[in-house]
């Protein structure tokens, strides 16, 4: 949920006029968003029932965005005022698992003004009506696998009234729905399955009291896309044969790689490229390379072409050769286990060279002596990570450097490159964030996610861990974790969030007790570790106390599982960095708990950095969280590998230790109805019509990472997104678009 907060104070009270009871309490209103919890406030204590209306008066230009706990609200509308606003909602659900009412407040245009706020419950009750919806499922389409079933959700307005995910194919499912008033509007959402397009007929309708509506669900196999082909004739200016086949990449008009490999001398044919009548645009890039003291280069760095249906586009790529002086390098490899293999890669401007290594000895390589800086990285072998010293050289011929490559076994199970998805464990009403199911998790795995972060768990002041999950997710959790682990992926539990769930008492010896309880809890539930999304730590969550907590948690977890605990955090990024003659400044994490000493000693596996929802909180080179280039600037300002590339960073500026991966977190969803202005202002967050404010478009993310050449760096750990469920809602558009950039 991940909100950025400011500071002021508000008194919030609930007054039940003419009903059973009332309650009030002071709260700290910390800026433009606030989660409010009213103790022991239920439908009974307020004297309302499902279908009644509730009026919530909030400070200034603000509104209620969501509700949870003892009641759920829906069909909300707000009348805004200068000193106070009133949001009117319908009670859509009464819950028996909590005695507290919670709701969220957005203060638009800044922090709320200090003043009294109250919730007033109206006396008008709505007549109750009942009707029936008949959902007819088709026989299972032949192209859908046997273990997948239809997923159908019934909504009344934005409120979910039923979720059908386990019914047999070819049956009719009858659902009796209750509503207030004489009639109500309903809609049906059906998930697509793989590439099959789902349809509900009708998808929207009104029901009157006693009425029945039949809905037919169907699936349509997409028509085969129009295809065309490409012929590329690879030639040389002389009769000399190229000493090796040059690599190539074909990129579509969104910058996504659709084909790659090596070009052969002569005619190269590429079949099955997507086409359009006007011509679908592509770009082919073929790389320069150096063998011995000769550089081989194509006449053009990129070749643009279009593909039309059932036609073949053709062009020539002509390579030229040029003798150049070479720079000799020696690589001293140590620590590589027997029968292992790894790759040492040198990356310069627009070119790269590599050495395959399989034993501990000295390897030699020559690179062009062109005065450029070359970055040196070594790939991971199983659990063996390499440190490279120095990790860059200048090819000016002044010396013959020796580069030490030392492999050390790591106990971390964190992947070298991750695609991390936060998973909705909690219950809410938004159709753009469908509830998590086992089929959704299996589909996410097939599309490329390899780390699943369940939101949210917590730990109370008496140090008892808990899951803040819906009943549906709790019931399927074991099956979901089994699917994740069978695919050799990771599942970790996130604590914290915008409405802080991490309130453990870490004072004195309590830190060890709390850590042991959480370590045992994670092991018992089947999680692989913990993620600190702690945006508002309590007073006891100081560096030393947190380190004691983490150590105790790791020890307890290892004792029960025999495995090392996975430890991540999701801090918000902040800071400033200038450009041109003002190229100076630094980046850091917004939460005060992330001191340099703490992150050095805690040894996190990865930081899942929130580059989104900035609202001016970070400005790097004039770029904000939704600008292309912000990801690269964030990484290069935080990473030890890139410090020498950034001018004017103070010697004592915050840095992420080398052993910790930097995973760049971005949102994945913006509804087509949301304008750019609404997106930048973040008004779409209140209705879940976007999942955050930052770079969400795969083409923009790919461009940012490719331009910054981030994949060459060992510390670059991939991508994280809030929230996986929104990606499922849009049929995995985001992960399919970015997986090659992780």
N, C-alpha and C positions, 0 to 999 in steps of 0.2 A: 504494500500500500504505500509506503515509502514517500512521505511528505516532508517538505522543508518548512521549518517552523521559525517564527520570530518570538516576541515576548510582550505580554501585557497580562492583565488580570480581569476576571469576570465573575460575577455571582450568578449561578444558575439555580433555579428552583422549579419544582413541579407543583402546580396547584390544581387540585381536583375540585372544581366548583360545583357544589350541590351533590357531590358523590361521596364515596366511602372514605377517602383519606387524602392526605397531601404529604409532600416531602420537599425539602430544599437542602442545598449544600453548596459551599463555595468551591470553585474550580480555578485552575490556572489556564487561561486562554492564551496559548503560546503562538498566536499568529494566524495565518490565513486558514489553517485547518485545525480542528480540535475534535478529539473523541471524548464524549461525555458519558459517564456511567452514573446512573442514579440508583443507589442501593435500595433493595427491597421494593422497587416500584414495578408492579405487575398490572395486568388488565383488571384483576380483582380489586387491587388497592385503589385503582383509578375509577372503578365502576363502569368500565366499558367492555364491549365484546366485539368479536370479529364483525367487520362491516361498519362499525361506528367511526366517526371522524375525530381526529385529534388536531388541535391547533398548537403550534410550537412557536413561541415568540423568541427571537434571537437578536443579538446586538447588531446595530448598524446595518450595512449593506451585506447581509449574510443569508444563508439558507441551510436547511437540513438536507444532507446528501444521502444518508443511509441509516438503517437501524438494525439492531441485533439484540440478542439477549432474550428477555421475557416476552417481547413482542416484535413483529415486523410491520413496517409501514409501507404502503404503496400508493400509487396515483397521487403523488405529492405535487402541489403548486404553491408558489411563493409570491406574496405581495411585498415588494421592497420599499424601505423607507430610509431616511437619513439617520435616524437615531435607533430604529428597530425595524425588523422585518417579521412577517408572520408566514410560516409554512403550514399548510393544511394537508393532512394525509389521512388515508383510510387504514384502519387496523386490518391487516391482511392475514395475520397469524398470531396465535397465542401459543407460547412454548412452556413446557413444564420442566425443562432441564435447567432453568436458571431463575433466580428471583430478582435479577437486576435488569433494568431497561438501559440500553446504551444507544447512542445515536451520534452521528458526525455532523459538524458544522463547518461550512466554508465561509470565510469572510473575504469577499471579493475586493480586490484593490488594496490589500494590505491587512494589517492586524486589526482585530476588533477593538472597539472603544470600551473602556471600563464602564459597565453599567449593569443593572439588574436584568435578568432574563427569566422568563417563566414559561412553563408548558400548561396550556389551558385545554381541558377536554370538553368538547361541546356536549350538549344534552340530547341532541337529535340522534335517534336510532333509525337505521334503515330497515325496511321490511326484508326478510330473508326469502330468497328464491332458490329453486333447484332445477337442474336440467341434466341431460345426458349427452355425452360425446362418444360416438362410436368410431374407433380407429381401426380400419381394415388394413392389415399388413399383407403384402403380396407373398406368393411363393418365392422361396429364395432364388434370386437370379443365379444362373449357372456360373457366372464369372466371379461370384463372391465366395470366399472360403467358408468352409463348413462351420467354423467356430465363431463367426461374426454374426451379430444380430442387429436388427434395426434399433436406432436410438431416436425416439420421438419425445418432444417436450411440448406440453400444453401451457400456454400463457393466458392469463387474464390481464390485459394491459401489459405492464412490464413484470408482473408478478407470476412466478412459476407455480402452477397448481398441480402438475403431475410430470413425472419423468419415467418414460417407458424404455427400458433398455434390456429386459430379460425375457420378453415374450416370444413364443415360437413364431416362425414364419407361417404365413397362410391362415392366421386367426384374426378374429375381430375382438378388439379390446374395448370394453365398455367402461367409461369413467363418469361417475355422477359428480357434478360440480355444484358448489354452493356459491351464491353471490348475493350482494345487497341490491335492493331496488327491483324494478320490474324487468329489466333486461341488462345484459352485460356483453362487452366485446371480447372475443377470444381469438387467439392465433395459434397456429401449429408450426413448430420448427422441427425439421427432420435433417439429421446429419447426412452429408454425403458419405459414401463408402468408397474408399480408394478414389478412382476416377469416375465412378457412377454418380450422376447428379440425382439427388433426391427431390421429390415433389409431394406436397400435400394438397389435395383437391377437395374442398376449398382450403386455402391457407389461412383466411381470416373470415370471421362471421360473427353475427350477433345471436344470442340465445335469450329467449323469454322464459319465464317461469313455466316449468312443465314441458319445455320443448326438447327435441332431440335433433342432433346434427350428425350426419354420417360423413366421415372423412376418409378418403381413399389415398393410401400411400403407394407411391410407385418410384421406380428407379430407371433411369435412362442411361444406357451405355453411350459415352460420348462418340460422336462421329470421328472417324480417323482424320487427323489433321492433314491438311494439304502439304505435300512434300515436294522438294526439288533436290538438285544435286550440285556439286561443285567439282571442277577439275582444275588442279594446280600443276603446272609444269615447272619442275625444279631444274634450273640450268646453272651453269657457271660461265663467266665471261671468257675463260680459257678452256682448253680441252682437259685441264687438270680435274681429276675426280676429287670431290670433297672427302677429306679424311674421316669424317663421321657424318651421320645423318643429323641435320639440325632439328631442334625441337620446335613445335608450333602450338598455338592455342587459337581456337575459334571462339570469339565472344559474341553474344547476341546484343540486341540494341539496349539491353539493361546492364551490360557489362558482365553478364554471367557466362562462365566458360561452358560451352556445350560439347566441344571435342578438343582433345589434346593428344599429343604423341610425337612421333618423329616423321619427318618428310623423307621420302625416298627420291633418289635421282630419277628424273623422268616424270611420267604422269602419275599424280596422286588423285584418287577419286574418293569423294565423300558423299555417300548416299544418305537419304532420309533426313535432310535438314528441313525444319519447318518453313513453310512458304506462305506468301500472301499475294493476292492479285496485283497489288501495287508494288510488290517486291519487299520482302522482309530483310531488314538491314543487318549485316554482320561485319565483323572485323577479324582478319587473320593476322596474327603477329608471329613472326619467325625470328628467333634469337641469333645474335652474333655469337661466335665462339672462337676460342684460341686453341690451336694445337701447335706444340713446339714454339716457334717464334713467329707464327703467322696467324693473323686475325682474319676470319672469314665473316663477311657481313652481307646481308641482303641489301638491295638497292633502296628499299623502303623499310622503315621500322614497322609499318602497319599497312594492310591492304583492305580497303573497304569494298564490299560487294553486296549485292542483293540476290535473293532467291525467290523465283516465281514458281507456281505449281507446274510440275511435270516438265520443267526446263532445267538446263545445265548452264551455270555460270562458269566462265573460264578466265584465267589470267596466268601470267608467268611470274615466277620469283627467280631473279638472277642474282647469284652470289658472286662477290668479288673477293680477292685476297690481297693482303698487304702485310709485308714484313715489319715487325716491331721488335724493339729491345725487350728483354724479359727480366723479371725479378725472381730470383731463386728464394725458396722458403724451405725450412726444415720443420717437420712436425714430430715431436717426441711424445708418443702415445704410451700411457701407463695405466694400470688398473683395470684393463679390459679383461673380462673373464674368458676362460678357454672356450673355443668354438663360438664366440660371439662375433657379431658384425655391427658396424656402425658407419656413419658417413660424416666426414668433415667437409663443410661447405664454406667457400669464400664468395662473398657477394660484393660486387662493385657497382658502379653506376651502369645500369642496364645490362649487366652480364654476371655470370657466376661460373665457378668451377668447383669440382668436388673430388674427394678421394674416398674410396671404399677401404676401410680398415678392418682387419680381422685378427690382429695380434699386436702385442706390445713391442714396438720397435720404432725406428725413425723412418718417416716417409718424406719424400721430396716432391715438390711441386713448383712450377713456374707460372707466374702471372704476368700480364702486360705491365711493363714499366712506364706507367702513364701519369704518375704523380697523384693518382686518386687514392682515397681511403677505401680499404677493403675490410668488411666485417667478417669475422670468423665464428662459426657455430659448429657444434657437433651434435648429432642426433642421439636420442636416448636408446639404450638397449635394455629391454625389459625394465628391471628396477634400477639399472645403472644409469646415473646422470653424469654428464661431463662438465668439468670446469675448464675453460679455455683462457690461457694467459700468455701473451696479451690477446684480447678479443678483437683487435683491429690493428691494421698496419697501413703505412703509407708507402705505396709502391714507387719510390723515387730513386731506387738503386743505391742509396747511401750505405746500406748494410745488408747482410743476409740473415734475417731474423730467424730465431728458433722459437716455435710456438709450442708450449706445453699443454697437452690435452690429457687430463687426469680423470679417470672414471671412478666413481664412488657409488656403492650400492645404497639406494634410498629405501626407506621403509614405507614411504608414502604410496598410497594406492590412487592418488589423484592422477588423472590422465594428463599426458603431455599437452594435448590440445582438447579443450572441453567445449561442448555446447550445453549450457546449463539452462534448465527451465524451472522457474518457480511453479509449484503445483498448488492449486487451490484446495486446501483441506477444509476451510471454513464454509459456511452456508451463506449464500446471498441470493438476490433476486435477479441478477443481470443475465440476460440471454446471450450477451456477447462474451460472457465468461461461464460457459456451461460447466456443470458439476463434473468432477473427476470420476472417471470410470476405469475399470481394468482395461477395456478395449482401447480407451484413449491412451493409456500408458503404453500399451503394446504398439499402437500406431505411432506414438511419439518416438519410440525406440527405432522402429523401422525407418523413420524419416531422419534419424541422425542424432537425437538427443542422447547424451551419455551420462549426465548428472541431473538428478531430480531432487529439488529442494522443496520439501513440504512446508506450507505456511498455514497455520503457525502452531508451534508448541509453546509451552511456557513453563515458568517456575514461580510459584507464589512466595509470599514473604515468609512462610513457614518452611520454605525450601522443598515443597512437594512439586515434582514435575507433572505436567498434564498435557493433553492434546486438545486444542481448540478446534476440533473437527466436527463436521456434520455427521449425523448417524449413517448416511449413505457412504461417505468416505471411510468412516470407522469400520463399517461392515465389510468393505472391500479391501481394506488396507493390506491384510496379509497376502491376498492374491496379487495385489499391485506390486508389493515388495518382492514377492517370489518371481514375478515376470521380469522385474528390473535385475535381480541377481542372477537369474538364469541366463540373461543376455550379457552378464559380466559388466553391468553398469552400477552406478552408485546412487544410493538414496540417503539423503541427510535431512535432518529436522531443523527448520529455522525458528528462532525465537526472537521476539522483539516486535518489529513492525511499527506503523504509525501510532497505533493504540498499544502501548508497550505491554507485552506479555512476559517480559523477563524482569521480575521484581524480587529476585532471590536476595536473601540476606547474606552478604559476603564479608561481613565485619568479623575480624579476629578469626577464631577457629571455625566459625560457621562456613567460611569459604570452602574448607576441606569437606565438611559434611555435605554442603550443597553440591559440590563437584562429584562426590561419590554417588549421591542419589541420582544425579543426571546421567552419569556414566552407566550405572546399572539400568536406568530407565531406557536409555537409547539401545543398549544391548538386548534388553527384554523385548522391546518393540520391533527389533529387527532393522534399525537404522544403522548406517555406516559411520555416522558422525553428526556434527552440529554446525549450524551456520548462525553467526551473530549478526542479526539485522537489528541491532540495538541502537536506535536513533535517539533515545532519551534515557540513558542509563541512570539508575538511582544513585544515591550518594555513596553507597558502599562499593559500587563497581569501579574501584580505583585500580591502578596498574598492578600493585603488589597483590591485592586481594584477587583480582582476576587471574593472575598467574598461578596463585595457589589453587584457585577453583579449577583452572584448566589442567594443571598437573594431577590433581586428585581425580578429575573426570577421566583423563587418559589412563591412569593406573587402573581404575575400576573397570573401564571398558575392556582393556586388554586382558585383565584377569578373567573376565567372563567369556570373551570371544576369541582370545588368542591373536587378535588383529589390532593394528594401530588405528586409533580414532582419526577420522578425517575432520579437519578443523578449517573452516572458512569464515569470512566475515563479509558483510555487504555495506561498506561505508559509503557515505555521500562524499563526493569530491568538491573541494573548494579551492580558492586561490586566484591569483592574477599573474599573467605573463604578457609582457609587451612585445612590440614588433619593431623592426628597423633599428634606429639608434637607441630605442627604448627596449631592446630585446633582453629583458631581465625579469626576475620574479620567480615564483615557484608554485607548486601544487601541494596540497595536503588533504587529509581526510577531515571532514567537518566535525566529527564527534571528538570531544576532548580526550576520550579514553585511548585513542590511537596515538600515543606518544612514540617517539623513536625507540626509546628503551623498551617499551611494552611490546611493540611488534618484532623487535629483534629477539626478545627472549621467548615470546609465545610460539614462534615458528609455525605460522599459519601455512596450510597447504596452498591456499589461494585467497586473494581478495577479489570479490565479485563487485567491482566498482560501479556505483550508481552514477552514470554520466548524464542521467536524465532528471527531469523535474528540478532544474537549476533555478529558474526565475531570477537570474542575475547573480546566483551564488558562486559561479565560477566564470571567468573570462580569460581565455588563453589566446593571445594573438588576435584579439578582436572577435574570436569565435565563441559562440554559446553552444549549449548542449544539443540543439537541433541543427547545427551547421556542419557541413562536411569538412573534415579536418579536426574537429574537436576530439575525436577518439584518438587520433595520432598524437595530438598535443598532450592529451591526458596521459597516455602511455609514456611518452618520451620525457615528460616532466617527473614521472614517478619512478621510472626504472633505473636501476644502477647501470644497466647496459648502455643507456643512451645519454647519460649525464654530460659526456664530453661533446655531444652534438648541440647542446642548448646553452647559449651564452647567458652569462649573468645570473646563474643560479647560486645563491649564497652557499658557502661551504657547509653550513649546519642545517641546510634545508632538509625537510622530511624526504625520505626515500624508502621504497619497498625493498626489503632485503632480497638478495639474489636467489635464495632458496624458495621464495614465495612467488607463485604465478600471479600475473595481473590479468584477470578476466574482465573484459569490458562489457558492462551491463547496459542494455538498451531496451526500450519498449518494442513491441512487435505489431501493434494494431492501431489504426486510425480509421474510423468509419468514413465511407465516402461522403456522408452528409456533413462532416465536420469541415469547416473552412480553415484555411491556414491561420487566420487571425484567431479563431476560436481555439485552435490547437496550441498556438504559441502562448495564449493566455491561460490555457489549462482548464477552460470551462467544461471540456468534454470529460474530464476525470469524474465529475460528480455523477454522471449518468453512465459511466463505463463505456462511452462511445470512443474512447481511446484508452490505452493501457499505460500511458505515461507521456511525457513531453520530451522528446529527444529524437535522435535518428532512428526511425523505424523502418524506412524503405530499404529493402535488401540492396538495391542498386546503389544507394547513397552509402550504405555501410561498406559494401565491397569496394567502392571507389576510395573511401577514406583509408581503409586498411591497405589496399594495393598502392595508393599514392605514398603512404608512409612506410611501405615495405615492412610492415610489422611482423610478417611471418618469418622473417630472417632471424628474429630475436628469440633466444631461449626463454626469456621471461614472459614473452607474450603467451597467454594461456587460452585464448579463444574468446567466446562470446557467451554472455548470460542474457536472459530475457525475462521481463515481467509482462505478461504471465502466460505460461504454456497453454492454458485453457483458451485464451483469446486466439492463439495460433491454431488450435484445433477448430475453433469456430470459423476461421477463414481457410479451412482445409489445408493447413500447414504451409501456407504461402511464404511465411517468414523463414522458417528453418530450411525449406527447400531452396530458398534464394541465397542464404548466407553460409550454408554448410561448407563450401569450399574456401571460405575466408577464415574459418576457425583453425 
